[in-house]
Amino acid sequence: MAKPTEGRREGSLEAPKRNPLEWRESAFYDETNLFRELERVFDICHGCRRCFSLCNAFPTLFNAIDASETLELDGVSREVYWEVVDHCYLCDMCFMTKCPYVPPHEWNVDFPHLMLRAKAVKFKQGGTRTRDKILSSTDMVGKLAGIPVVTQAV
């Protein structure tokens, strides 16, 4: 006879397992596939809410759901999805410490990788501001604001 907890991985002691991103596949950048996955993961997050105290991405999502007419994800506009993506700064705290549904769980929730994918889709579509491109180009910023510039300023 099977044990009651056998086959369930929620809250297990297994270490999170990170699956590689398939960024070279064309489906990775397909916005329809992206929104399907965002809806799946956001719905799971909405049902759990253990991550509410982490970065501002989660309160943004949960507040939008709570303010919607249906009180479910289907009442939230897709523009709010991009706000959630923008609020995630990829710290990995949700993946490493809070989420009980990360791989090897069958639901396979990897919120940081999904946000990274959404940011890549947004970048590829030209939805990134020049300011963000400059700030994320650390090599260029390092050359511009390196030691010679700092010594002149001080």
OpenMM code with the backbone's topology and positions (N, CA, C; nanometers):
from openmm import Vec3, app, unit

residues = "MET ALA LYS PRO THR GLU GLY ARG ARG GLU GLY SER LEU GLU ALA PRO LYS ARG ASN PRO LEU GLU TRP ARG GLU SER ALA PHE TYR ASP GLU THR ASN LEU PHE ARG GLU LEU GLU ARG VAL PHE ASP ILE CYS HIS GLY CYS ARG ARG CYS PHE SER LEU CYS ASN ALA PHE PRO THR LEU PHE ASN ALA ILE ASP ALA SER GLU THR LEU GLU LEU ASP GLY VAL SER ARG GLU VAL TYR TRP GLU VAL VAL ASP HIS CYS TYR LEU CYS ASP MET CYS PHE MET THR LYS CYS PRO TYR VAL PRO PRO HIS GLU TRP ASN VAL ASP PHE PRO HIS LEU MET LEU ARG ALA LYS ALA VAL LYS PHE LYS GLN GLY GLY THR ARG THR ARG ASP LYS ILE LEU SER SER THR ASP MET VAL GLY LYS LEU ALA GLY ILE PRO VAL VAL THR GLN ALA VAL".split()
positions = [
    Vec3(0.0837, -0.1181, 0.0000),
    Vec3(0.0000, 0.0000, 0.0000),
    Vec3(0.0880, 0.1242, 0.0000),
    Vec3(0.0517, 0.2239, -0.0779),
    Vec3(0.1318, 0.3457, -0.0916),
    Vec3(0.1139, 0.4359, 0.0292),
    Vec3(0.2208, 0.5036, 0.0649),
    Vec3(0.2140, 0.6014, 0.1730),
    Vec3(0.1342, 0.7218, 0.1249),
    Vec3(0.0644, 0.7919, 0.2149),
    Vec3(-0.0169, 0.9062, 0.1724),
    Vec3(0.0626, 1.0169, 0.1042),
    Vec3(0.1883, 1.0332, 0.1393),
    Vec3(0.2682, 1.1419, 0.0820),
    Vec3(0.3481, 1.0978, -0.0394),
    Vec3(0.3418, 0.9711, -0.0739),
    Vec3(0.4206, 0.9214, -0.1862),
    Vec3(0.3709, 0.9812, -0.3175),
    Vec3(0.4640, 1.0257, -0.4002),
    Vec3(0.4290, 1.0837, -0.5289),
    Vec3(0.4039, 1.2333, -0.5241),
    Vec3(0.3886, 1.2889, -0.4052),
    Vec3(0.3677, 1.4334, -0.3922),
    Vec3(0.5007, 1.4984, -0.3588),
    Vec3(0.5279, 1.6118, -0.4176),
    Vec3(0.6554, 1.6774, -0.3955),
    Vec3(0.6413, 1.8140, -0.3305),
    Vec3(0.5197, 1.8605, -0.3092),
    Vec3(0.5017, 1.9920, -0.2492),
    Vec3(0.5624, 1.9929, -0.1099),
    Vec3(0.6493, 2.0900, -0.0862),
    Vec3(0.7117, 2.1032, 0.0443),
    Vec3(0.8138, 1.9951, 0.0736),
    Vec3(0.8633, 1.9265, -0.0270),
    Vec3(0.9591, 1.8195, -0.0039),
    Vec3(1.0950, 1.8768, 0.0333),
    Vec3(1.1832, 1.7892, 0.0718),
    Vec3(1.3180, 1.8308, 0.1091),
    Vec3(1.4144, 1.8253, -0.0084),
    Vec3(1.3635, 1.7913, -0.1261),
    Vec3(1.4487, 1.7867, -0.2447),
    Vec3(1.4910, 1.9271, -0.2852),
    Vec3(1.6143, 1.9381, -0.3310),
    Vec3(1.6639, 2.0679, -0.3775),
    Vec3(1.5933, 2.1061, -0.5070),
    Vec3(1.5700, 2.2366, -0.5277),
    Vec3(1.5103, 2.2791, -0.6550),
    Vec3(1.5993, 2.2387, -0.7717),
    Vec3(1.5362, 2.1986, -0.8794),
    Vec3(1.6102, 2.1573, -0.9991),
    Vec3(1.5776, 2.2563, -1.1097),
    Vec3(1.6771, 2.3234, -1.1599),
    Vec3(1.6544, 2.4237, -1.2632),
    Vec3(1.6706, 2.3600, -1.4002),
    Vec3(1.5660, 2.3730, -1.4809),
    Vec3(1.5704, 2.3243, -1.6184),
    Vec3(1.6287, 2.4333, -1.7078),
    Vec3(1.7063, 2.3958, -1.8094),
    Vec3(1.7658, 2.4977, -1.8972),
    Vec3(1.6602, 2.5692, -1.9806),
    Vec3(1.6879, 2.6941, -2.0111),
    Vec3(1.6007, 2.7718, -2.0993),
    Vec3(1.6291, 2.7331, -2.2438),
    Vec3(1.5247, 2.7156, -2.3204),
    Vec3(1.5380, 2.6811, -2.4629),
    Vec3(1.5349, 2.8089, -2.5459),
    Vec3(1.6262, 2.9005, -2.5207),
    Vec3(1.6229, 3.0331, -2.5817),
    Vec3(1.6556, 3.0335, -2.7307),
    Vec3(1.7087, 2.9251, -2.7805),
    Vec3(1.7394, 2.9186, -2.9238),
    Vec3(1.6202, 2.8706, -3.0065),
    Vec3(1.5172, 2.8223, -2.9407),
    Vec3(1.3974, 2.7762, -3.0100),
    Vec3(1.3088, 2.8954, -3.0456),
    Vec3(1.2433, 2.8889, -3.1596),
    Vec3(1.1561, 2.9997, -3.2009),
    Vec3(1.0346, 3.0128, -3.1094),
    Vec3(0.9892, 2.9023, -3.0510),
    Vec3(0.8734, 2.9062, -2.9610),
    Vec3(0.9029, 2.9860, -2.8342),
    Vec3(1.0300, 2.9988, -2.7998),
    Vec3(1.0692, 3.0749, -2.6807),
    Vec3(1.0239, 3.2201, -2.6930),
    Vec3(1.0291, 3.2754, -2.8127),
    Vec3(0.9954, 3.4158, -2.8354),
    Vec3(0.8515, 3.4357, -2.8842),
    Vec3(0.7744, 3.3295, -2.8922),
    Vec3(0.6359, 3.3398, -2.9377),
    Vec3(0.5497, 3.3976, -2.8251),
    Vec3(0.4877, 3.5115, -2.8528),
    Vec3(0.4109, 3.5819, -2.7496),
    Vec3(0.2877, 3.5033, -2.7048),
    Vec3(0.2266, 3.4289, -2.7941),
    Vec3(0.1099, 3.3480, -2.7568),
    Vec3(0.1492, 3.2409, -2.6561),
    Vec3(0.2595, 3.1705, -2.6839),
    Vec3(0.3092, 3.0693, -2.5901),
    Vec3(0.3505, 3.1328, -2.4581),
    Vec3(0.4123, 3.2496, -2.4664),
    Vec3(0.4550, 3.3194, -2.3453),
    Vec3(0.3350, 3.3520, -2.2572),
    Vec3(0.2307, 3.4103, -2.3147),
    Vec3(0.1142, 3.4482, -2.2346),
    Vec3(0.0403, 3.3262, -2.1803),
    Vec3(0.0412, 3.2171, -2.2534),
    Vec3(-0.0186, 3.0934, -2.2028),
    Vec3(0.0560, 3.0473, -2.0770),
    Vec3(0.1886, 3.0525, -2.0815),
    Vec3(0.2684, 3.0111, -1.9661),
    Vec3(0.2564, 3.1114, -1.8519),
    Vec3(0.2530, 3.2413, -1.8834),
    Vec3(0.2329, 3.3422, -1.7792),
    Vec3(0.1005, 3.3185, -1.7070),
    Vec3(-0.0046, 3.2919, -1.7814),
    Vec3(-0.1351, 3.2665, -1.7200),
    Vec3(-0.1322, 3.1421, -1.6327),
    Vec3(-0.0660, 3.0374, -1.6783),
    Vec3(-0.0573, 2.9136, -1.6000),
    Vec3(0.0148, 2.9382, -1.4683),
    Vec3(0.1310, 3.0022, -1.4756),
    Vec3(0.2116, 3.0254, -1.3559),
    Vec3(0.1456, 3.1279, -1.2642),
    Vec3(0.0924, 3.2355, -1.3202),
    Vec3(0.0258, 3.3366, -1.2377),
    Vec3(-0.0945, 3.2776, -1.1652),
    Vec3(-0.1660, 3.1858, -1.2287),
    Vec3(-0.2807, 3.1227, -1.1641),
    Vec3(-0.2358, 3.0360, -1.0467),
    Vec3(-0.1260, 2.9646, -1.0633),
    Vec3(-0.0714, 2.8843, -0.9536),
    Vec3(-0.0258, 2.9755, -0.8402),
    Vec3(0.0438, 3.0834, -0.8743),
    Vec3(0.0908, 3.1785, -0.7725),
    Vec3(-0.0268, 3.2410, -0.6976),
    Vec3(-0.1330, 3.2741, -0.7706),
    Vec3(-0.2525, 3.3336, -0.7100),
    Vec3(-0.3157, 3.2379, -0.6091),
    Vec3(-0.3129, 3.1094, -0.6372),
    Vec3(-0.3714, 3.0113, -0.5468),
    Vec3(-0.2886, 2.9850, -0.4230),
    Vec3(-0.1618, 3.0137, -0.4271),
    Vec3(-0.0699, 2.9835, -0.3165),
    Vec3(-0.0380, 3.1075, -0.2329),
    Vec3(0.0197, 3.2076, -0.2957),
    Vec3(0.0544, 3.3376, -0.2361),
    Vec3(0.1593, 3.3314, -0.1250),
    Vec3(0.2425, 3.2293, -0.1222),
    Vec3(0.3494, 3.2238, -0.0220),
    Vec3(0.4568, 3.3288, -0.0471),
    Vec3(0.4636, 3.3793, -0.1673),
    Vec3(0.5710, 3.4696, -0.2081),
    Vec3(0.5329, 3.6167, -0.1964),
    Vec3(0.4223, 3.6484, -0.1294),
    Vec3(0.3721, 3.7865, -0.1260),
    Vec3(0.4718, 3.8850, -0.0667),
    Vec3(0.5610, 3.8389, 0.0183),
    Vec3(0.6527, 3.9303, 0.0872),
    Vec3(0.7860, 3.9481, 0.0155),
    Vec3(0.7998, 3.8904, -0.1011),
    Vec3(0.9256, 3.9035, -0.1750),
    Vec3(0.9214, 4.0292, -0.2603),
    Vec3(0.9811, 4.0276, -0.3774),
    Vec3(0.9877, 4.1475, -0.4618),
    Vec3(0.8486, 4.1998, -0.4967),
    Vec3(0.8432, 4.3171, -0.5534),
    Vec3(0.7161, 4.3843, -0.5795),
    Vec3(0.6359, 4.3206, -0.6931),
    Vec3(0.6922, 4.2232, -0.7625),
    Vec3(0.6182, 4.1564, -0.8701),
    Vec3(0.4946, 4.0858, -0.8151),
    Vec3(0.5084, 4.0225, -0.7008),
    Vec3(0.3973, 3.9447, -0.6464),
    Vec3(0.2845, 4.0319, -0.5923),
    Vec3(0.3114, 4.1349, -0.5117),
    Vec3(0.2010, 4.2233, -0.4724),
    Vec3(0.1336, 4.2904, -0.5922),
    Vec3(0.2106, 4.3225, -0.6959),
    Vec3(0.1513, 4.3809, -0.8167),
    Vec3(0.0512, 4.2839, -0.8781),
    Vec3(0.0900, 4.1581, -0.8892),
    Vec3(0.0016, 4.0557, -0.9447),
    Vec3(-0.1197, 4.0335, -0.8555),
    Vec3(-0.0967, 4.0137, -0.7268),
    Vec3(-0.2067, 3.9818, -0.6357),
    Vec3(-0.3036, 4.0987, -0.6194),
    Vec3(-0.2524, 4.2205, -0.6138),
    Vec3(-0.3405, 4.3374, -0.6038),
    Vec3(-0.4268, 4.3525, -0.7290),
    Vec3(-0.3685, 4.3245, -0.8456),
    Vec3(-0.4455, 4.3333, -0.9704),
    Vec3(-0.5561, 4.2278, -0.9738),
    Vec3(-0.5252, 4.1083, -0.9269),
    Vec3(-0.6267, 4.0023, -0.9229),
    Vec3(-0.7365, 4.0388, -0.8234),
    Vec3(-0.6972, 4.0869, -0.7058),
    Vec3(-0.7951, 4.1228, -0.6028),
    Vec3(-0.8824, 4.2405, -0.6446),
    Vec3(-0.8305, 4.3277, -0.7303),
    Vec3(-0.9068, 4.4440, -0.7765),
    Vec3(-0.9923, 4.4129, -0.8994),
    Vec3(-0.9739, 4.2954, -0.9592),
    Vec3(-1.0512, 4.2616, -1.0795),
    Vec3(-1.1949, 4.2251, -1.0420),
    Vec3(-1.2829, 4.2318, -1.1398),
    Vec3(-1.4244, 4.2016, -1.1157),
    Vec3(-1.4472, 4.0556, -1.0793),
    Vec3(-1.3702, 3.9658, -1.1388),
    Vec3(-1.3905, 3.8225, -1.1160),
    Vec3(-1.3114, 3.7693, -0.9973),
    Vec3(-1.2182, 3.8493, -0.9472),
    Vec3(-1.1263, 3.8069, -0.8406),
    Vec3(-1.0424, 3.6868, -0.8830),
    Vec3(-1.0283, 3.6697, -1.0125),
    Vec3(-0.9448, 3.5648, -1.0698),
    Vec3(-0.8553, 3.6271, -1.1758),
    Vec3(-0.7615, 3.5483, -1.2254),
    Vec3(-0.6651, 3.5975, -1.3236),
    Vec3(-0.7318, 3.6404, -1.4542),
    Vec3(-0.8429, 3.5782, -1.4890),
    Vec3(-0.9084, 3.6141, -1.6157),
    Vec3(-0.9643, 3.7561, -1.6156),
    Vec3(-0.9722, 3.8199, -1.5000),
    Vec3(-1.0188, 3.9572, -1.4920),
    Vec3(-0.9084, 4.0606, -1.4992),
    Vec3(-0.7844, 4.0145, -1.5168),
    Vec3(-0.6679, 4.1037, -1.5202),
    Vec3(-0.6252, 4.1254, -1.6649),
    Vec3(-0.6007, 4.2507, -1.7018),
    Vec3(-0.5579, 4.2799, -1.8393),
    Vec3(-0.4119, 4.2394, -1.8596),
    Vec3(-0.3770, 4.2161, -1.9830),
    Vec3(-0.2405, 4.1715, -2.0144),
    Vec3(-0.1364, 4.2807, -1.9932),
    Vec3(-0.1774, 4.4059, -1.9909),
    Vec3(-0.0830, 4.5140, -1.9613),
    Vec3(-0.0269, 4.4977, -1.8203),
    Vec3(-0.1090, 4.4454, -1.7297),
    Vec3(-0.0638, 4.4229, -1.5921),
    Vec3(0.0427, 4.3137, -1.5891),
    Vec3(0.0336, 4.2165, -1.6793),
    Vec3(0.1354, 4.1117, -1.6862),
    Vec3(0.2729, 4.1743, -1.7076),
    Vec3(0.2793, 4.2745, -1.7979),
    Vec3(0.4076, 4.3404, -1.8244),
    Vec3(0.4545, 4.4187, -1.7021),
    Vec3(0.3631, 4.4734, -1.6228),
    Vec3(0.4023, 4.5407, -1.4983),
    Vec3(0.4655, 4.4409, -1.4025),
    Vec3(0.4074, 4.3222, -1.3931),
    Vec3(0.4633, 4.2172, -1.3075),
    Vec3(0.6038, 4.1818, -1.3551),
    Vec3(0.6197, 4.1657, -1.4851),
    Vec3(0.7515, 4.1334, -1.5421),
    Vec3(0.8518, 4.2434, -1.5090),
    Vec3(0.8113, 4.3682, -1.5223),
    Vec3(0.9016, 4.4801, -1.4947),
    Vec3(0.9405, 4.4886, -1.3477),
    Vec3(0.8542, 4.4436, -1.2582),
    Vec3(0.8839, 4.4504, -1.1150),
    Vec3(0.9744, 4.3371, -1.0674),
    Vec3(0.9890, 4.2320, -1.1462),
    Vec3(1.0771, 4.1215, -1.1079),
    Vec3(1.2204, 4.1581, -1.1430),
    Vec3(1.3089, 4.1538, -1.0447),
    Vec3(1.4489, 4.1844, -1.0721),
    Vec3(1.5370, 4.0598, -1.0660),
    Vec3(1.4752, 3.9428, -1.0833),
    Vec3(1.5453, 3.8153, -1.1027),
    Vec3(1.6379, 3.7789, -0.9869),
    Vec3(1.5925, 3.8003, -0.8652),
    Vec3(1.6751, 3.7694, -0.7479),
    Vec3(1.6780, 3.6200, -0.7171),
    Vec3(1.5802, 3.5438, -0.7665),
    Vec3(1.5700, 3.3989, -0.7461),
    Vec3(1.5213, 3.3585, -0.6073),
    Vec3(1.4823, 3.4534, -0.5235),
    Vec3(1.4362, 3.4190, -0.3889),
    Vec3(1.3112, 3.3316, -0.3935),
    Vec3(1.2195, 3.3605, -0.4836),
    Vec3(1.0965, 3.2805, -0.4921),
    Vec3(1.1297, 3.1369, -0.5319),
    Vec3(1.2229, 3.1210, -0.6228),
    Vec3(1.2584, 2.9876, -0.6712),
    Vec3(1.3336, 2.9089, -0.5648),
    Vec3(1.4298, 2.9722, -0.5002),
    Vec3(1.5179, 2.9008, -0.4074),
    Vec3(1.4581, 2.8779, -0.2690),
    Vec3(1.3693, 2.9667, -0.2241),
    Vec3(1.3266, 2.9563, -0.0847),
    Vec3(1.1774, 2.9391, -0.0619),
    Vec3(1.0934, 3.0001, -0.1428),
    Vec3(0.9515, 3.0072, -0.1090),
    Vec3(0.8613, 2.9094, -0.1828),
    Vec3(0.8790, 2.8969, -0.3128),
    Vec3(0.7804, 2.8267, -0.3952),
    Vec3(0.7859, 2.6749, -0.3744),
    Vec3(0.6731, 2.6146, -0.3360),
    Vec3(0.6711, 2.4688, -0.3199),
    Vec3(0.6501, 2.3940, -0.4517),
    Vec3(0.6335, 2.4666, -0.5618),
    Vec3(0.5991, 2.4037, -0.6894),
    Vec3(0.7119, 2.4086, -0.7921),
    Vec3(0.8340, 2.4363, -0.7468),
    Vec3(0.9482, 2.4377, -0.8389),
    Vec3(0.9834, 2.2941, -0.8770),
    Vec3(1.0507, 2.2764, -0.9909),
    Vec3(1.0928, 2.1412, -1.0280),
    Vec3(1.1783, 2.0821, -0.9155),
    Vec3(1.1606, 1.9603, -0.8787),
    Vec3(1.0990, 1.8497, -0.9513),
    Vec3(0.9483, 1.8330, -0.9325),
    Vec3(0.8765, 1.9304, -0.8778),
    Vec3(0.7300, 1.9201, -0.8683),
    Vec3(0.6709, 1.9146, -1.0089),
    Vec3(0.5622, 1.8425, -1.0237),
    Vec3(0.5022, 1.8234, -1.1568),
    Vec3(0.4517, 1.9533, -1.2188),
    Vec3(0.4221, 2.0560, -1.1382),
    Vec3(0.3729, 2.1826, -1.1938),
    Vec3(0.4846, 2.2653, -1.2565),
    Vec3(0.6082, 2.2374, -1.2198),
    Vec3(0.7252, 2.2962, -1.2856),
    Vec3(0.7190, 2.4494, -1.2925),
    Vec3(0.7025, 2.5140, -1.1766),
    Vec3(0.6955, 2.6600, -1.1712),
    Vec3(0.8366, 2.7151, -1.1523),
    Vec3(0.8843, 2.7878, -1.2512),
    Vec3(1.0129, 2.8570, -1.2414),
    Vec3(0.9863, 3.0036, -1.2758),
    Vec3(0.9413, 3.0784, -1.1764),
    Vec3(0.9008, 3.2175, -1.1959),
    Vec3(1.0145, 3.3032, -1.2509),
    Vec3(1.1374, 3.2954, -1.1956),
    Vec3(1.2448, 3.3795, -1.2504),
    Vec3(1.2762, 3.3496, -1.3971),
    Vec3(1.2772, 3.2233, -1.4361),
    Vec3(1.3032, 3.1905, -1.5764),
    Vec3(1.1906, 3.2407, -1.6662),
    Vec3(1.0683, 3.2357, -1.6177),
    Vec3(0.9561, 3.2870, -1.6958),
    Vec3(0.9668, 3.4382, -1.7122),
    Vec3(1.0079, 3.5073, -1.6066),
    Vec3(1.0249, 3.6526, -1.6158),
    Vec3(1.1395, 3.6872, -1.7105),
    Vec3(1.2462, 3.6077, -1.7065),
    Vec3(1.3586, 3.6282, -1.7981),
    Vec3(1.3137, 3.6082, -1.9428),
    Vec3(1.2319, 3.5071, -1.9651),
    Vec3(1.1777, 3.4830, -2.0996),
    Vec3(1.0913, 3.6007, -2.1439),
    Vec3(1.0054, 3.6499, -2.0550),
    Vec3(0.9190, 3.7634, -2.0899),
    Vec3(1.0021, 3.8877, -2.1195),
    Vec3(1.1080, 3.9100, -2.0430),
    Vec3(1.1956, 4.0245, -2.0678),
    Vec3(1.2657, 4.0095, -2.2031),
    Vec3(1.3041, 3.8864, -2.2388),
    Vec3(1.3677, 3.8618, -2.3687),
    Vec3(1.2699, 3.8875, -2.4831),
    Vec3(1.1452, 3.8455, -2.4666),
    Vec3(1.0430, 3.8706, -2.5693),
    Vec3(1.0209, 4.0204, -2.5842),
    Vec3(1.0123, 4.0899, -2.4726),
    Vec3(0.9916, 4.2352, -2.4751),
    Vec3(1.1089, 4.3048, -2.5445),
    Vec3(1.2304, 4.2602, -2.5158),
    Vec3(1.3494, 4.3182, -2.5783),
    Vec3(1.3496, 4.2930, -2.7289),
    Vec3(1.3163, 4.1704, -2.7670),
    Vec3(1.3167, 4.1350, -2.9093),
    Vec3(1.2109, 4.2133, -2.9871),
    Vec3(1.1005, 4.2474, -2.9225),
    Vec3(0.9942, 4.3243, -2.9870),
    Vec3(1.0228, 4.4741, -2.9861),
    Vec3(1.1324, 4.5149, -2.9246),
    Vec3(1.1671, 4.6564, -2.9200),
    Vec3(1.0958, 4.7329, -2.8105),
    Vec3(1.0459, 4.6628, -2.7103),
    Vec3(0.9721, 4.7280, -2.6021),
    Vec3(1.0587, 4.7745, -2.4870),
    Vec3(1.1904, 4.7791, -2.5072),
    Vec3(1.2810, 4.8197, -2.4008),
    Vec3(1.3263, 4.9631, -2.4229),
    Vec3(1.3262, 5.0415, -2.3170),
    Vec3(1.3692, 5.1810, -2.3273),
    Vec3(1.5219, 5.1900, -2.3350),
    Vec3(1.5714, 5.2975, -2.3922),
    Vec3(1.7157, 5.3189, -2.4054),
    Vec3(1.7824, 5.3188, -2.2688),
    Vec3(1.7184, 5.3791, -2.1713),
    Vec3(1.7712, 5.3821, -2.0352),
    Vec3(1.7993, 5.2411, -1.9845),
    Vec3(1.7047, 5.1494, -2.0056),
    Vec3(1.7207, 5.0121, -1.9595),
    Vec3(1.8326, 4.9405, -2.0340),
    Vec3(1.8459, 4.9679, -2.1625),
    Vec3(1.9539, 4.9067, -2.2406),
    Vec3(2.0899, 4.9532, -2.1902),
    Vec3(2.1014, 5.0812, -2.1590),
    Vec3(2.2284, 5.1350, -2.1099),
    Vec3(2.2616, 5.0774, -1.9731),
    Vec3(2.1645, 5.0779, -1.8829),
    Vec3(2.1896, 5.0287, -1.7477),
    Vec3(2.2199, 4.8796, -1.7434),
    Vec3(2.1652, 4.8032, -1.8374),
    Vec3(2.1917, 4.6596, -1.8384),
    Vec3(2.3204, 4.6242, -1.9123),
    Vec3(2.3812, 4.7190, -1.9787),
    Vec3(2.5078, 4.6964, -2.0476),
    Vec3(2.6219, 4.7327, -1.9526),
    Vec3(2.6527, 4.6423, -1.8615),
    Vec3(2.7497, 4.6718, -1.7561),
    Vec3(2.8904, 4.6966, -1.8093),
    Vec3(2.9281, 4.6309, -1.9178),
    Vec3(3.0611, 4.6541, -1.9748),
    Vec3(3.0760, 4.7984, -2.0219),
    Vec3(2.9742, 4.8491, -2.0895),
    Vec3(2.9792, 4.9862, -2.1395),
    Vec3(2.9781, 5.0868, -2.0236),
    Vec3(2.8918, 5.0641, -1.9260),
    Vec3(2.8838, 5.1549, -1.8113),
    Vec3(3.0159, 5.1537, -1.7346),
    Vec3(3.0774, 5.0361, -1.7242),
    Vec3(3.2062, 5.0266, -1.6556),
    Vec3(3.3152, 5.1051, -1.7257),
    Vec3(3.3146, 5.1037, -1.8581),
    Vec3(3.4138, 5.1807, -1.9336),
    Vec3(3.3888, 5.3305, -1.9205),
    Vec3(3.2616, 5.3683, -1.9233),
    Vec3(3.2283, 5.5106, -1.9138),
    Vec3(3.2492, 5.5669, -1.7734),
    Vec3(3.2158, 5.4888, -1.6745),
    Vec3(3.2231, 5.5379, -1.5366),
    Vec3(3.3322, 5.4656, -1.4587),
    Vec3(3.4397, 5.4286, -1.5266),
    Vec3(3.5497, 5.3583, -1.4626),
    Vec3(3.6397, 5.4513, -1.3835),
    Vec3(3.7555, 5.4026, -1.3472),
    Vec3(3.8508, 5.4756, -1.2642),
    Vec3(3.8879, 5.6122, -1.3216),
    Vec3(3.9176, 5.6268, -1.4526),
    Vec3(3.9542, 5.7601, -1.5028),
    Vec3(3.8448, 5.8652, -1.4789),
    Vec3(3.7208, 5.8283, -1.4969),
    Vec3(3.6112, 5.9233, -1.4755),
    Vec3(3.5953, 5.9537, -1.3274),
    Vec3(3.6061, 5.8509, -1.2459),
    Vec3(3.5888, 5.8695, -1.1016),
    Vec3(3.6999, 5.9571, -1.0451),
    Vec3(3.8238, 5.9376, -1.0897),
    Vec3(3.9335, 6.0203, -1.0376),
    Vec3(3.9189, 6.1658, -1.0793),
    Vec3(3.8636, 6.1909, -1.1975),
    Vec3(3.8396, 6.3286, -1.2406),
    Vec3(3.7302, 6.3933, -1.1565),
    Vec3(3.6302, 6.3146, -1.1203),
    Vec3(3.5170, 6.3687, -1.0444),
    Vec3(3.5535, 6.3932, -0.8990),
    Vec3(3.6474, 6.3170, -0.8471),
    Vec3(3.6835, 6.3295, -0.7053),
    Vec3(3.7961, 6.4245, -0.6933),
] * unit.nanometer
topology = app.Topology()
chain = topology.addChain("A")
for resn in residues:
    res = topology.addResidue(resn, chain)
    for name in ("N", "CA", "C"):
        topology.addAtom(name, app.Element.getBySymbol(name[0]), res)
